[in-house]
Amino acid sequence: MLEEVKNLAKITLSNKIRNNGESKYAHVQKVERLLIEQGITDIEIHTLLYVTHLMEENGVGDFGEKVLAQARSYINMSHNKSTSIDLENNPLPILLETFLSLAAEPNVAIVRMADKAENIKSAHVFAPEESRRMALSALNIYAPIAKILGLGGLSRILQDEAFKILDPQNFHILDSEIKDAELGVKKQLEETGAFLTSIAEEQEINTEVAMRVKGVFSAYSKMVKKDYLHVTSLSDLFAMRVIVDKIEDCYAVETLLNSLLDVFEGEQRNDYIQKPKPGGYKSIHSYYKLDTGGVFEVQIRTKEMHEWNEFGQAAHFWYKYKDFKKRYSQDPSILEELNFFKAQGKIKVGRFGKQVYVFTPKNDIVELDKGATALDFAFALHADLGLRATGAHVNGKYVPLDHVLSTGDRVLIEKSNSTKVPGSKKINMVTTKKARSYIKKLLRANLK
């Protein structure tokens, strides 16, 4: 069916010109290539991409009610009046809530993200005011959503292309500096990765090694935060990711690296396996010296941790999907049981309706049950923070601890210097099981 849809799209869309001057057919082809680059090759998603644009031109044939319903959802979302909100004064909540509510139709959200990522690449051809509006949307709305959905590659495109429009001078300076720095370290990182794989194999440790260069906007944001003048000052500008089978292998690989490389003492080693980040992220982060005088980061994790970290806490199913091609080559019969999101009840459709997703001041995403309060958020980060909490700032506005949070809120907890056993009133300020259980436990202990 996909080929039939493509042929119809070529006939119907080739003469339809978009505002940036290219044909709608050329645009759809670019979005499809972008999906493929991100490892998204599912036929249903590609069919939806073409059908959606055909439907906008009333050129749809009989392609089945399922894909037509998804296309209608996409069109409804793209025409939603919330897309015209004042992004600078109200950047996240409305659109983020809208997108997350579409989790029952993940295909729609995926196609929408890819379409937005492709659109931002040509935003510079529009008038400055419109170009800036598109860039702000990409940076403040769509990039965070893509991250939540586990579409890290699309999130990076949205950030960097938006940054190129909003601050072209700094973008091009940093982009050039990063590329120059990469030339100087690429060979050493490749050789280190190959040698590590070899000696790990001798100890019967299976490793998958990959290299990563930090995105331009991500690098810029961290430089501003750390008050750095040069991009090479970033200890995580270059990273090596090592994926292993077992938790004990993580520590064994770190020991091997410590024997091979010079440990950089200027950056704290972080063991997020023992103490995961608020969103559940797990990995060991260690830092080593480069021959050029710089530093690079090594992230060590198991495959299970990588699945969670890379493909998103709210899109736990994503890894299974991206791994589809490999699984299918090994067992073609899985096509019969794999309807991507419904296979054997493994995927809970509508999951987002039961959760809210809020941001820490450091832009970590915290998943909470719907109805959670600011105090629930504090306990989710750390029990001690919950005990010290005196109030909260949500989106820059002071609120009491029983304030109910919404998806997209950015939360900062105010705290006292002393830890106190919570009074009975505090238990009425929380709704999550974790926070209520912890407070009840302390109250009972205090009565003894």
C-alpha positions in Angstrom: 0.0 0.0 0.0 2.9 2.4 0.7 4.0 2.4 -2.9 0.4 3.1 -4.0 0.2 6.0 -1.6 3.6 7.4 -2.8 2.5 7.2 -6.5 -0.7 9.1 -5.7 1.3 11.7 -3.6 3.6 12.3 -6.5 0.7 13.0 -8.9 -1.3 15.1 -6.3 1.4 17.0 -4.5 4.1 17.7 -7.0 2.4 20.9 -8.3 1.4 22.0 -4.8 3.9 24.6 -3.6 4.5 25.3 0.1 5.3 28.7 1.6 9.0 28.1 1.5 8.9 27.6 -2.3 9.3 23.8 -2.5 6.6 21.3 -3.6 4.7 19.4 -1.0 5.8 16.2 -2.6 9.5 17.2 -2.2 8.8 18.1 1.5 7.2 14.7 2.2 10.1 12.9 0.7 12.5 14.9 2.9 10.5 14.0 6.0 10.5 10.4 5.0 14.3 10.4 4.6 14.6 12.0 8.0 12.5 9.3 9.6 14.8 6.6 8.0 17.9 8.4 9.3 16.4 8.1 12.8 15.9 4.4 12.3 12.1 4.8 11.9 11.2 2.5 9.0 7.8 1.2 10.0 5.5 1.0 6.9 2.5 2.2 8.9 4.3 5.4 9.9 5.5 6.1 6.4 2.1 5.5 5.0 0.6 7.9 7.5 3.1 10.6 6.5 1.9 10.5 2.8 -1.8 10.0 3.6 -1.8 13.0 5.9 -0.5 15.4 3.3 -2.8 13.8 0.6 -5.7 14.3 2.9 -5.0 18.0 3.2 -5.3 18.2 -0.5 -8.4 16.0 -0.7 -6.5 13.4 -2.6 -7.0 10.4 -0.4 -8.0 7.0 -1.8 -9.3 4.0 0.1 -6.4 3.3 2.4 -8.2 1.9 5.4 -10.0 3.5 8.3 -7.1 3.2 10.7 -4.6 5.3 8.8 -7.3 7.7 7.8 -8.3 8.2 11.5 -4.7 8.8 12.4 -4.4 11.3 9.5 -7.5 13.2 10.8 -5.9 13.3 14.3 -2.7 14.8 12.8 -4.6 17.4 10.8 -6.7 18.3 13.9 -3.6 18.7 15.9 -1.9 20.9 13.3 -4.9 23.2 13.1 -5.3 23.4 16.9 -5.5 27.0 18.0 -3.0 26.3 20.8 -0.2 26.4 18.2 -0.6 30.2 18.2 0.1 30.8 21.9 2.6 33.4 23.0 5.7 31.1 23.1 7.9 33.6 25.0 5.5 34.2 27.8 3.9 30.7 27.9 6.4 28.4 26.3 5.5 24.8 27.3 2.3 23.8 29.0 -0.4 24.0 26.3 1.3 22.3 23.4 3.1 19.8 25.6 -0.1 18.7 27.1 -1.7 18.5 23.6 1.1 16.3 22.3 1.3 14.0 25.3 -2.5 13.5 25.1 -1.9 12.0 21.6 0.1 9.1 23.0 -2.8 6.8 22.2 -1.8 7.5 18.6 2.0 7.5 18.8 2.4 7.3 15.0 0.8 10.7 14.8 3.2 12.3 17.3 6.2 10.7 15.6 5.2 12.0 12.1 4.5 15.4 13.6 7.9 15.6 15.2 9.7 14.6 12.0 7.7 17.2 10.0 8.6 19.9 12.5 12.2 19.0 12.4 12.2 19.2 8.6 10.3 22.5 8.6 12.7 24.2 10.9 15.6 23.5 8.4 14.0 25.9 5.9 12.6 28.5 8.4 15.3 31.0 7.5 13.5 31.7 4.1 10.6 33.4 5.8 10.3 36.9 7.1 12.4 37.5 10.3 9.3 37.6 12.6 7.9 34.4 11.2 11.3 32.7 11.2 11.8 33.7 14.9 8.4 32.4 15.8 9.1 29.0 14.2 12.5 28.8 15.9 11.0 29.6 19.4 8.4 26.9 18.8 11.1 24.4 17.8 13.3 25.3 20.8 10.8 25.7 23.6 8.0 23.3 22.5 8.9 20.6 20.0 12.5 19.8 21.2 11.3 19.0 24.7 8.4 16.9 23.4 10.7 15.0 21.1 13.0 14.3 24.1 10.0 13.0 26.1 9.0 10.7 23.2 12.4 9.3 23.0 13.2 10.9 19.7 16.6 12.3 20.7 17.9 12.8 17.2 14.9 14.9 16.2 15.2 16.9 19.4 18.8 17.8 18.6 17.9 18.9 15.1 15.1 21.1 16.4 17.5 22.7 19.0 20.4 23.3 16.6 18.3 24.6 13.7 16.4 26.9 16.0 19.6 28.2 17.6 21.0 28.9 14.1 18.1 31.2 13.5 17.9 32.9 16.9 21.6 33.4 17.3 23.4 32.8 14.0 26.7 34.3 15.1 27.2 32.1 18.1 25.9 29.1 16.3 28.4 29.3 13.5 31.3 30.1 15.8 30.5 27.1 18.0 29.7 24.8 15.1 33.1 25.5 13.6 35.0 25.1 16.9 33.3 21.8 17.6 34.1 20.5 14.1 37.8 21.6 14.5 38.0 20.0 17.9 36.5 16.7 16.6 39.2 16.4 14.0 41.8 16.4 16.7 40.3 13.7 18.9 38.4 11.4 16.5 41.3 9.0 15.8 42.2 8.7 19.5 38.6 7.9 20.5 38.2 5.4 17.7 41.4 3.6 18.7 40.5 3.7 22.4 37.0 2.2 21.6 38.5 -0.6 19.5 41.1 -1.5 22.0 38.6 -1.5 24.9 36.4 -3.9 22.9 39.3 -6.2 22.3 40.5 -6.5 25.9 36.9 -6.6 27.3 36.3 -9.6 25.0 39.4 -11.3 26.5 37.6 -11.1 29.9 34.3 -12.4 28.3 32.6 -9.0 28.5 30.5 -8.1 25.5 30.6 -4.4 24.6 28.9 -2.1 22.1 30.9 1.1 21.8 29.7 4.3 20.1 30.9 7.9 19.9 28.9 11.1 20.4 29.6 14.7 19.8 27.5 17.2 21.8 25.0 19.2 19.8 25.7 22.9 19.2 22.8 24.3 21.2 23.4 21.8 24.1 27.1 22.8 24.1 26.2 26.5 24.1 23.7 26.1 27.0 26.2 24.4 29.1 28.9 27.0 28.3 26.6 29.8 29.5 25.7 27.9 32.6 29.3 27.1 33.5 30.6 30.5 32.3 33.0 28.9 29.9 34.7 30.9 27.1 35.8 27.9 25.0 33.8 24.9 23.9 36.8 22.6 24.5 36.4 23.4 28.2 33.3 21.1 28.2 34.2 17.8 29.8 31.3 16.1 27.9 31.8 17.6 24.5 32.9 14.2 23.3 31.5 11.1 24.8 32.1 7.4 24.4 29.1 5.2 25.2 29.8 1.6 26.3 26.9 -0.8 26.5 27.3 -4.1 28.3 25.1 -7.1 29.4 25.3 -7.0 33.1 25.6 -4.4 35.9 28.8 -6.0 37.2 30.2 -5.5 33.6 29.7 -1.8 33.9 32.2 -1.6 36.8 34.6 -4.1 35.2 34.7 -1.9 32.1 35.3 1.2 34.2 38.2 -0.6 35.9 39.7 -1.4 32.4 39.4 2.2 31.3 41.1 3.4 34.5 44.0 1.2 33.7 44.2 2.3 30.1 43.6 6.1 30.4 44.5 9.0 32.6 41.5 9.8 34.8 40.5 13.5 34.8 40.2 14.6 38.4 38.6 18.0 37.6 35.2 16.5 37.0 33.3 14.4 39.5 32.6 10.8 38.5 28.9 10.1 38.8 27.4 6.7 39.5 23.8 7.0 38.3 23.4 3.3 38.7 23.6 3.5 42.5 21.8 6.9 42.5 19.7 7.3 39.4 18.6 10.7 38.1 15.0 11.9 38.9 13.6 10.5 35.6 15.1 7.1 36.2 18.3 7.6 34.1 21.0 5.1 35.0 24.7 5.0 33.8 28.2 5.5 35.1 29.8 8.8 33.9 33.6 8.9 34.1 36.0 11.4 32.6 39.4 10.9 31.0 42.2 13.1 29.5 42.7 13.4 25.8 46.1 13.6 24.1 45.1 17.1 22.9 44.8 18.3 26.5 41.0 18.1 26.5 38.7 15.8 28.3 36.1 13.3 27.2 33.2 11.5 29.0 32.6 7.8 29.1 29.0 6.6 29.8 28.8 2.9 30.8 25.4 1.2 31.1 23.6 -2.1 30.5 21.3 -2.7 27.5 18.3 -2.4 29.7 19.5 1.0 31.1 20.2 2.2 27.6 16.7 1.2 26.5 15.3 3.4 29.2 17.8 6.3 28.9 17.9 6.6 25.2 14.3 6.0 24.2 12.5 7.9 26.9 10.7 7.1 30.2 7.4 8.0 28.5 8.1 5.8 25.5 9.4 2.6 26.9 8.1 0.8 23.9 10.3 2.7 21.5 13.4 0.4 21.8 11.3 -2.6 20.9 10.1 -0.8 17.8 13.6 0.4 16.7 14.9 -3.1 17.2 12.1 -4.5 14.9 14.2 -4.9 11.8 16.7 -7.1 13.6 14.1 -9.1 15.3 12.1 -9.6 12.1 15.2 -10.9 10.3 15.6 -13.5 13.0 11.9 -14.5 13.3 9.6 -13.3 10.5 6.6 -14.6 12.4 6.7 -11.7 14.8 4.9 -9.6 12.2 1.8 -11.5 13.1 1.9 -10.5 16.7 3.6 -7.1 16.4 1.2 -4.2 15.8 3.9 -1.9 17.2 1.9 -0.5 20.1 -0.5 -3.3 20.9 1.6 -6.5 20.8 0.3 -8.9 23.5 -0.8 -6.0 25.7 2.8 -5.0 26.3 2.1 -1.4 25.5 -0.4 0.5 27.7 -2.1 2.8 25.3 -3.3 6.0 26.9 -0.5 5.9 29.5 0.1 9.7 29.2 -3.4 10.4 30.5 -2.4 9.0 33.9 0.9 10.9 34.2 2.2 14.4 34.3 5.7 15.3 33.1 7.4 18.3 34.8 10.8 19.8 34.6 13.5 20.4 37.2 15.5 23.6 37.1 18.2 21.5 35.3 15.7 20.4 32.6 15.5 16.8 33.9 12.0 15.4 33.2 10.2 13.9 36.2 7.2 11.6 35.7 4.5 11.8 38.4 1.0 10.5 38.8 -1.7 12.9 37.6 -2.8 15.0 40.5 0.7 15.1 42.1 1.6 18.2 44.0 4.7 20.3 44.4 5.5 18.4 47.5 5.1 15.1 45.7 7.7 16.5 43.2 10.1 17.3 46.1 9.8 13.7 47.5 10.3 12.3 44.0 13.6 14.0 43.7 14.8 13.1 47.2 13.2 12.3 50.6 15.4 14.9 52.3 14.2 17.6 49.9 10.6 16.7 50.7 11.2 17.0 54.4 12.9 20.4 54.0 10.5 21.8 51.5 8.7 25.0 52.5 7.2 26.2 49.2 7.7 26.0 45.5 8.1 28.1 42.4 6.1 26.8 39.4 7.0 28.5 36.1 8.5 31.3 38.1 5.5 31.9 40.3 5.5 31.1 44.0 2.9 28.4 45.0 2.1 26.4 48.2 3.3 22.8 48.5 -0.2 21.4 47.8 -0.3 23.1 44.4 -1.3 20.5 41.8 1.2 20.2 38.9 0.5 20.1 35.2 2.5 18.6 32.4 5.1 21.1 31.2 5.5 22.9 34.6 9.0 23.9 35.6 9.4 23.4 39.4 11.9 24.8 41.9 11.5 23.8 45.5 12.2 26.2 48.3 13.7 24.5 51.4 14.8 25.2 55.0 18.2 24.5 56.3 16.9 21.9 58.8 15.2 18.6 58.4 12.0 18.2 60.4 9.7 15.3 61.0 6.6 16.2 58.9 3.4 17.2 60.7 0.1 15.4 60.1 -0.9 18.3 57.7 1.8 17.5 55.3 0.4 14.1 54.4 -2.7 15.9 53.1 -0.4 17.8 50.7 0.7 14.7 48.8 -1.1 12.2 46.6 1.6 9.9 45.3 2.1 6.5 47.0 5.8 7.1 47.5 5.4 10.4 49.4 2.4 9.2 51.5 4.2 6.0 52.5 7.3 7.9 53.5 5.5 10.5 55.6 3.3 7.8 57.3 6.4 5.8 58.2 8.0 8.9 59.8 4.8 9.8 61.7 4.6 6.3 63.1 8.2 6.3 64.1 7.8 9.6 65.8 4.9 8.3 67.9 7.0 5.5 69.4 
